[in-house]
Amino acid sequence: MQLSLASATSRGRRNGWALLALAGLASLSACDPNRVYEENVDLKSPTGDAYVWDVQQRPAFTFTIADTTARYNVFFNVRNAAGYGFYNLYLKHTLTGPDGRPVGPALLHQLILMNPKTGEPLGAGTGDIFDHQFLALKQQHFARPGAYKLTLEQYMRQNQLPGIMAVGVRVAKIK
């Protein structure tokens, strides 16, 4: 009986080490050396209703660019509830440079959150919450080093947009 208990304990330790090693590998793969910046903000209406993007709410994201010889991909992150009433989201962005001037014109993007024909949610999700990452600016060149500000605004036809839980920006250096 003692021998089987000892072998069971030994197997348990081996399994524990295997799980620990697997968790370590997973945490290393979560680190992205190309990511320069990433931030997300939860949305609330002016009256405090959670998960409502008001047309007046314009989240701004400030990131620093040091390497002006590199190219960058800029992504928009969107988290929505399955009950979001549209298959898409129109989003306008404005990019401002270190000198406070706009870098190019403000651009309008159509982000597809659900299959337009079936209504099936797209993106990664569990339950009724779905996360999306959209490539918004491909191979962007930043001419000056310093702090850039990217401002987002919802551009739908209603002032209160329920079901959009959070938005964000990710900037990654292209290797």
Secondary structure as GFF3:
##gff-version 3
##sequence-region A 1 175
A	DSSP	alpha_helix	2	30	.	.	.	ID=ss1
A	DSSP	beta_strand	35	42	.	.	.	ID=ss2
A	DSSP	beta_strand	52	54	.	.	.	ID=ss3
A	DSSP	beta_strand	60	65	.	.	.	ID=ss4
A	DSSP	beta_strand	71	81	.	.	.	ID=ss5
A	DSSP	beta_strand	88	96	.	.	.	ID=ss6
A	DSSP	beta_strand	107	112	.	.	.	ID=ss7
A	DSSP	beta_strand	124	126	.	.	.	ID=ss8
A	DSSP	beta_strand	129	141	.	.	.	ID=ss9
A	DSSP	beta_strand	146	154	.	.	.	ID=ss10
A	DSSP	beta_strand	160	162	.	.	.	ID=ss11
A	DSSP	beta_strand	164	173	.	.	.	ID=ss12
###
